[in-house]
């Protein structure tokens, strides 16, 4: 079993870089924009509603503080790794060259969960904002065409129970009756009600059509959208301040209780709710991780990737905290109830907050900005996922078709098309809440493994050249590991079970397929090394001038 700890030799990375068909077109600020483009979207435009209602209440701002602090530790570790191995593949590639194959595989498997589920979550959220934007101009998509089967059945079941129980106000009775009417109006397929989130499916296919044209064009589109999004967020903060009702912040940390939906109860609020909120919204910080997946297309990755990782994280954390304070001040956290008075508010919380404040014009601006802005989040998520697949495929751990790069566009076209098809179908059929929690698991798991790996490498190879070094590494790495693991245990039980099942599936696939087809295991990289040997010091990968 010792061969599962073999490390990919540095000359193999050197060879990959020299023969790479990816085009180095991304500068420092384009990389930073990729990070901001991914971070701003999922957290501010999506999870503020779910985090406030299901977990923390007005104390959601503290959840963002906790998650941001945990991210700082992981971000510093990512930055050091990126300065050593400036290649595509993110934490997977870092671990393969420094710790060993099995460690790299399980990180890569966790990253697949992180990016795939992240893409699906954003697609579902985009659908909510798109539907709201259509309503602004008098167009209404049918309920069955914008709702996944799980959400539709849950809402129908809850509405039926509430009506049967009686004692409802006229307003709530009308809301539940409308839910039942929408459910019954859905067409049938094979004697089953048909529900499909069609906008979520379509936006994924649209983004894929942009990405397969080339990274340079996608980066330009992302830069434009990022400027638009940041402007919109600053607008939300400034305009929202004038409509804050401080009573909505009282109590800032609501008393611990339980929320019951569809007959299932789970704890919420209190200090434990704040921590659980940090776990749930951790998905919002996946953006800085996406920067490292683009190292293979960076002009000067050793310097620019660490800069972009840290800068994008700091900027977005500050914006998150401010927006969450404004949002929960404008709208009471209980109003984000998906079965309550504003059922769509949980999908488009920022826009609905301005609607409820009587400022529909502001809601229009935010809805348009969010609808356009979420496209860049989805773009970066899918782009990052495809580059991780590219790295794993080059090493033989997944099928070769994922490593084929189109010579004209310089992107893995088949890779993107396969991923797009899977993400589009699943996003159109899956509830947003479980998607977000599973994304958080994948993110937290990858961050934990990176903190472990960078510490192991510093101990085993202290003389290795690093253009960026984590200060006080033992302390930073330990804090990152402890906090990330603690947040994992505060995710929903369902997300934990699904994610653990995913990891078990990953180990099975590794021993059944990946280990047998591994280029490293089959001598494809020449001389190989175990985790105890130190090949890195013998090599200096110089790619700063390769374009």
N, C-alpha and C positions, 0 to 999 in steps of 0.2 A: 504493500500500500504506500510505501515511501515515495513512489514515482508520482503520486498525485500532488506532491509538493514541489515538483520540478518547476523551475522558473524559466520564463522566456528570456534568452540571452539578448544582451543589448545590441549585438551586431544584427540581430533579426529586426529590431526596431529601426536600426540605421538603414537596413536594406528596404524595409517597408516605406520609410520616408523618401528614399531616393527614387523608388519606382512608383510612388503613389500617384494616382491619376487625379486626386483631389486638387483643386486650385487654391493656392494661398492668396486670398483676396481680402481677408478681414484684418483691419487695423484695430488699434486700442479702443477707439470709441465705438466702432461697429460691434466689437465684442461686448463692450459695456451695454450697448443698446440691446443686444441679444439677451443679456441678463435681465435688464429692466423690462424688456418686452415680455419675457416669460413670467417674471415675478408679478408685475402689475397686471392684474386681470383676475386670476383665480382667487386671490385672497380678498381684494377689495370689492370686486364686482360680483363675487359668488358667495364665498364662505363667511362673509360678515353676517349674513342673515342666518345661516345654519348655526354658526358658532354662538351667536347671541341667543337664539331661541333654545337650542338643544343643550348648551353647555354653560356659558359664563354670564349671560345677561350683559349689563353695562360694563362689567369687568372684562369684557372681551379685549379691551386695550391691554390689560395685564397679560392676557393669553398671548398677544402678539409680542409683548416684551419678553416673556419666557421663551417663546419659540425663536425670537430673534437672537437672544443670548445663546441658545443652543446652536443656532446656525453659525454664529461667529466662530465658535470652536471648530466646527466642521469646515467652515470656509477657509480658515487659516491652514488647516491640514491639506485641503484640496489645493490651495495655492502653492504649498511647498512641493507637493507631488507634481503639479503642472510645470514647475520650474525644473524638475528632474527629467520627466518624460513628457515632452510637449507633443503628444500624439492623440488622434481621435480614440474614443473608447472610454474616456473619463476614468472613474475609479476602477473599472474592470481592467483597463490597460495598466494602470498604476500597480495594482495588486499582482498582475501576471508577471511583471518584470521584477518585483521586489519580494513577494511573499510566497507565491506558488499557485499552481493551476487550480486546485480545488477551491482555494480561497477566492481566486479571481472569478471562477465560474459562478460561485454562489452570490458574489457581489453583482456580477453581470445579470444573473437571474433576478435579483432584487431590483436592479435598474430597469429591467424589462417591465416589471410590475409597476414601478414608479412612473415611467414615461407613458406606458400604454394607458394605465388608469388615469393619469393626469390629462392626457389628450382627450379621453372620453368625457371626463368631468367638465372640461372646458367646452367641448362640443355641446353638451347638454345645457350648460349655462348660456352659451351663445344662442341656442334655440329660444330660451326664455326671453332674452333681450330682443331678439329678432321678432318674436311674436308681439312683444309690446310695441316695437317700432311700427309694425304693420297696423296695430290698433290706432296709433296716432294719426294715421291717414285713412281710417275707416275700414280697414281690411281685417277680417277675422278668420284665422285658420281653424278648421274643425278641431274639437278637443282630441279626437282619436288620432289626429295627424301630428299632434305636438306633445303627446304623452306616452311614456313607456308602459308596458303591460303591468309591471309591478306597482307603479304609482297609481295607475287607474283602478286596479283591483283593491288596493289598500284604501283609497279614498271612497270607493263604492261601499266597501264593507263597513267602514267607519260611519258613513252617512246613514246607511241602513240601520245600524245599531242605535245611533243617536235618535233617529226618528221613532224607532220602535220603543225606545226608553221614554220618550215624551219630555215634557217640561222644558221645551225650547222657546227661546224668544222668536218673534216673527222673523227677525233678520237672519238668525241662524237656521231656522226652518227653511227659509227660502234658499239659503246657500246650500244646504244639504240636498234639497229637492233638485236644485240645478245640477249638482254633482251626479245624482242618480239619472237625471234626464240626459246628461252628456254621455254617461256610460251606456245607457240603453240605445242612444242614437248611433253608436259606433257600428260599422258594417261587420258582418260575420264572415269568417273563413274557416271551413271545416267545422262548423257548428261552434266556433269560438269567437268571442269578440276580438276584433282586430284593433290593436293600438300600436302606433309606430311614431317615434320622434323623427319625422322626416327632415325638418330643418337641420338637426344635428347630423344626420347622415349626409345631407347635401354639402354642409360647410366643410366637412372633412374631405370630401371629394374635390371641392374647389381649392382647398389649400394644397392638396397633392398636385393639382394641375399647375400651381405656382412653383412648388418646390422642384418638380422634375425639369424645369426650365433652366435651373442653375443657381448656385449659391449667391453669386454677386447680385443678381436681380432680386432674389428673396431678401438679401440683407438691406438693399435700398428700400424695398417695400416696408420692411420691419422698422428701419430708421424713421421713416415718415410716420408710421403708426405710433411709434413710441413717443414722438414729439406731441402728437395729438392726445395720447393717453395721459401723459404727465400734465399737459395743460388742463385736461378735464379734471384730473385729481386735485390740482391746485384750486381750480374753480369750485369743486365740491367743498373743499376745506374752508375757503373764504366765504362762499355764499351760504354754506350750511351753518356757520357760526351764528348768523342772524336769526336762525329759526330753532335754536336749541332751547328745549324746555328742561331746565335742571331737575324738575320733578321726575323725569324719565330716568335719571341716574340714581334715584333713591329707591331702595338701597343700592349702593354701587356694586356690592357683592350680595346678590339675593340669597336668602336662606336655602340651605340644601333641601331638595325635594325630589320627587320622581315625576317623569313625564310619561304618560300612557298613550300609545298609539296602536291601533289595530289589535288591542288586547295585550300588548307587550309593554312592560314598564322598564325604564332605565333611569339611573340617578342623574340629577342635574343641579347646577348652581353650587354655591358654597366654594370653599377653597379647592375641593376636589374637582368641581365643575370648571374652575379657571384652568387647572392643569389639564383636564380632559379637553378643554377648548384649545389649549396650546397644541395638543396632540392632533386634534381634528384639523386645525388650520395649518398644520406644518406643510401641507401640500403647497401652500401659497409661496413657500420659499424655494421651490424646486428650480427656480430660474438661474441662480448662480451656479448650480450644478450643471445646467445646460451649457454654460460658457465653456466648461472643460471638454464637452463633447465636440466642440468646434476647433480644438487645438490643431487638428490636422489641416485646417484651412486658414489658420492665422499666419500673418506675415512674420511676426516676431513673438512667437508663443511663450518663450521662457519669461519674458518681461510683461507682455500685454495680458496674458491669461490671468496671472495672479492679480494684476491691477483691476481688471474687469470684474473678477469674482468678488473682491472685497468692496469695490466702489458700488456696484449694483446692489449688493446686500445692504449696505449702510443707507443708501438713498431710499430704498424701498421700505426698509423697516420703519424709518421715521414717518414716511407717508402712511403706512399701515396704521400706526398708532394714532395719528391725527384723525384719519378718516373714521376709524372705529369709534373714537370719542364723539365725533360729530354725528355719526349715524345713529348711535344709541341715544344721543341727546335729542335728536329730531323725532325719533320714532320709538315707542316703548317696545322693549325686546319681546314681549308676549305677542305683539302684533305680527311677528314673523311666522306665526303658526300656519303651516300649510293647509290645515283643515279649519282655519278660522275665518275672520272677516276679510282678510287680504290673502287669499290662497297663493297668488302668484308672487307675493312679495319676497318669498324665500329664494326665488330664482333670480330676481332682479332687485335686490334690497335697496341699493343706493337710489335708483330712479323712483321707486315707490315711496321712499322717505320724503322726497320732495313733493310727490303727488299728494301725500297725506298732509303735508305742510301747506297745501294750497298753492304750490308753486309749480304748476304743470309745465310752464315754459322751461324751467330748469331741468325738470324730468326729461323733457324732450332732448335737450342738449346732452345730458348724461347718457340717455338711452342710445342715441346715435353714436356717441364716443365709445361707449362700452361695446356696442355691436361691432363697430369697426376694430376697436382695440383688442377684443378677445381673439380676433383673427391672428394677430401676431403671437399671442400666447400659444395658440394651437400650432402655428407654424414652427415655433421654436421647439415645442414638445416633440412633434413628429420628426423634425430634423435631427434632434438629439437622439431619439430612439433609433433612427436609421443608421446613425454613425456608430452607435454601440453595437448594433447588429453587424455593421460592416467590419468592425474590429474582431468580433467573436467569430464571424464567418471566415475571415482571413486565417484565423488560428485553427480552423477546422472544427470548432465546437458546435456550430450550427451549419446547416446546408450552405454549399458554395454559392448558390444563387444570390444570397444576400451580400456578397462581396464584389459583385460585378458592377463596375463603374462605367457609365456611358462616356465614351471618349469625347463626344461633342460638348455635352453640358457639364461634364466633370462631377456628376452626382450619381449615386446608386439608384438608378431609375426603377429597376424591378423590385428592389428592396422597398422603396417608397410606395410603390403601387400595391404590394402585398400587405404592408402595414396599414395603408390607408383603407383597404377593403375591410380588414379585420376591425379596425378602430371604428369605422363608420357603422358597421352592422351592430357591434356591441353597444355603442353609444346610443343608438336608436332604440334599444330594447332594455336598458338598464337604469335604475333609479340613481340620482346624483349623489345621495348621502353615502351609500355604501362604496361607490366609486371613489369618493374623496377620502374616506377612511382607509381604504386599501392603498391608495396612492401615498398617504402619510406613512403607512407601514413600510412600503418600499423605500421611501425617502429616508426615514429614520434608520432603517436597517443598513442602507448604503453608507450613510454618514457615520454610523457606529464603526463599520468595518474600515472606513478610511482613517478614522482616528486611531484605530488599532494598528493598521498597516504602516502609517507614517511614523509611529512611535517605534515599532519593531525595526523599521529600516534605519532610523536614527541610531538605535542601539547597536545594530549589526554593522552598519557602515557609516560611522560618524565622519569619516574623511571625504565622503562623496560630495562633489561640487553641487551646491544649491544656490541659485541666484536669489531665492527667497527662503528664509528660515522662520519657522514658527517660534516666537519668543516663549520661554518657559514651557517647552513642549510637554514634559511629563504632567504638569498641572493642567495645561490646555487639553491635552489628549484625554486625561482622566475625567475631567469635567464633561467633555464632549461625549465620552462613552457612557458615563453615569446618567446624564440628563437624557440622552437619546433613548437609552434602554428604559428609563423611567417613563418617558412619554409613550413608548410602545405599549407598555402595560396599562396605559390610561386610554388607549383606543377602545372602541366598542368591541365587545366579545365576539360579535359576528365577524368584524373585520380581522380580528386576531386569528380566528379559526380559519377563515378563507385564506389569509396570508400564510399561515403555517402550512396549510394544505398545499399552497403554491410552492413553498420552499421544499417540502417533501417531494413534490412532483419534480422539482429541479434536480434534486439528488438522484432520483430514479433515472431521469433523462441523461444525466452526466455519466452514470455508470453503464447505462444501456447503449447510449449512442456517442456522446461527446468524447469520452475517454478513448473509445476505440478509434474515433476518427480524428483525434487531436493531432495536429501537425507536429507539435512538440513531442508527444508520446511516440510518434512514428519516425522520429529522427529527421523531420523536415527542416529543422533549424540548426542542424549540425550538432556541435557540442552543447549539452544541456547542463543545468545546475539544479541541485536540491536547495531547499530553503536555508541550509546551513552554509552554503558556499556564497562567495561574494564576487559576482561577475561585473557588477556595475562600475566599479572603480577603474576597470580597464578600458572603458569606452567614454568618448565624449561626442554626444550627438550634436552636431552643429548644423542647424537648419535655419538660423536667423536670416540668411540671405537667399534661401531657396523660395522661389515664388512661382 
